[in-house]
Amino acid sequence: MNRFVSLLIVSVFAPAAFAQSPKTPYPSTELQPQAMQSAAPDSATATDDSKEKVEMFSGKIAKIKGQYTLYDPATEHRFLLDDQKTAAKYDRKSVAISGSLDATTNTIHIRKVFRG
C-alpha cells in the first residue's frame, strides 16, 4: 500500500516539476545582457585617464638637484613636480597644489597652484 501511494504521488507531481523550467527557450534574451556587459568596459576604459584622483598637497616649493619639488613639512616628504615651468614661479614659496599623485614615480601632476 505504501508503495502504491508513493508511486501515485510521484506520478502526479513529477510532470509538474519538469514543466516549470525557469529558463526561457529564446537564447537571444540570454545573450543580450552579455552584449551590454562587454560594451561597458570599453566605455569605462576610455574615461579611466580622466578619472584621476585629485588631491590637495601643501608645502614649500624648492629646487633640489635641478628639479622643482614640493616639501611637505607635516610628513617630511618631498614630491617631484611634473610642471617645472609652473613650479618655478613659486620657488621658495609656501603653496597648496591641487593635483594627482603618481605613487610609482612620487610625482605630483599639477592641476592648479594656490599661493599659501
C-alpha positions as CSV (number, residue, x, y, z in Angstrom):
1,M,0.0,0.0,0.0
2,N,2.8,2.4,0.8
3,R,4.5,1.7,-2.5
4,F,1.3,2.4,-4.3
5,V,0.8,5.7,-2.6
6,S,4.4,6.7,-3.2
7,L,4.1,5.7,-6.8
8,L,0.9,7.7,-7.2
9,I,2.4,10.8,-5.6
10,V,5.5,10.6,-7.8
11,S,3.4,10.1,-11.0
12,V,1.1,13.1,-10.1
13,F,3.8,15.6,-9.1
14,A,6.7,14.6,-11.4
15,P,5.3,16.1,-14.6
16,A,4.6,19.4,-12.8
17,A,8.2,19.6,-11.6
18,F,9.6,19.2,-15.1
19,A,7.0,21.6,-16.7
20,Q,8.2,24.5,-14.5
21,S,11.5,25.4,-16.1
22,P,12.8,29.0,-15.2
23,K,14.9,29.3,-18.4
24,T,13.4,30.9,-21.4
25,P,13.6,29.0,-24.7
26,Y,15.0,32.0,-26.6
27,P,18.8,32.3,-26.5
28,S,18.7,35.9,-27.7
29,T,17.5,37.2,-24.3
30,E,20.3,35.4,-22.6
31,L,22.9,37.0,-24.9
32,Q,21.6,40.5,-24.6
33,P,23.0,41.1,-21.0
34,Q,26.4,39.8,-22.1
35,A,26.5,42.2,-25.0
36,M,25.7,45.1,-22.7
37,Q,28.4,44.0,-20.3
38,S,31.0,43.8,-23.0
39,A,30.2,47.3,-24.1
40,A,30.5,48.8,-20.6
41,P,34.3,48.1,-20.1
42,D,35.1,49.7,-23.5
43,S,33.5,52.9,-22.5
44,A,35.0,52.8,-19.0
45,T,38.5,52.3,-20.4
46,A,38.3,55.3,-22.5
47,T,37.5,57.5,-19.5
48,D,39.9,56.0,-16.9
49,D,42.6,58.5,-17.6
50,S,40.2,61.4,-16.9
51,K,39.2,60.0,-13.6
52,E,42.5,60.6,-11.7
53,K,42.1,61.2,-8.0
54,V,42.6,64.9,-7.4
55,E,44.1,65.8,-4.0
56,M,45.5,68.8,-2.2
57,F,49.1,69.0,-1.3
58,S,50.7,71.7,0.7
59,G,54.2,72.7,1.4
60,K,57.1,74.7,0.1
61,I,58.5,74.6,-3.4
62,A,62.3,74.3,-3.7
63,K,64.7,73.3,-6.4
64,I,66.7,70.2,-5.5
65,K,69.3,68.8,-7.9
66,G,67.9,70.9,-10.7
67,Q,64.3,69.9,-10.3
68,Y,61.5,71.6,-8.5
69,T,59.9,69.7,-5.7
70,L,57.3,70.2,-3.0
71,Y,58.4,69.6,0.5
72,D,55.6,68.8,3.0
73,P,56.8,69.6,6.5
74,A,53.9,67.8,8.1
75,T,55.0,64.4,6.7
76,E,58.7,65.4,6.0
77,H,58.2,64.1,2.5
78,R,59.3,65.5,-0.8
79,F,57.4,65.2,-4.1
80,L,58.7,65.8,-7.6
81,L,56.5,68.3,-9.6
82,D,55.7,67.5,-13.2
83,D,55.2,71.0,-14.4
84,Q,58.6,72.6,-13.8
85,K,57.7,75.9,-15.5
86,T,54.7,76.5,-13.2
87,A,56.7,75.4,-10.2
88,A,59.5,77.8,-11.0
89,K,57.0,80.7,-10.5
90,Y,56.6,79.7,-6.8
91,D,60.3,78.9,-6.0
92,R,60.8,79.1,-2.2
93,K,57.2,79.9,-1.6
94,S,54.6,78.1,0.6
95,V,51.8,76.8,-1.7
96,A,48.9,74.4,-1.9
97,I,48.7,72.3,-5.0
98,S,45.7,70.7,-6.5
99,G,46.7,67.6,-8.4
100,S,47.1,63.9,-8.6
101,L,49.9,61.8,-7.2
102,D,51.7,59.2,-9.3
103,A,52.9,56.9,-6.4
104,T,55.3,54.9,-8.7
105,T,57.4,58.0,-9.5
106,N,56.5,60.1,-6.5
107,T,55.4,62.9,-8.8
108,I,52.5,65.3,-8.4
109,H,50.7,66.1,-11.6
110,I,49.8,69.8,-11.1
111,R,46.4,71.0,-11.9
112,K,46.5,74.3,-10.1
113,V,48.8,76.1,-7.6
114,F,47.5,78.3,-4.8
115,R,49.8,80.7,-3.0
116,G,49.8,79.9,0.7
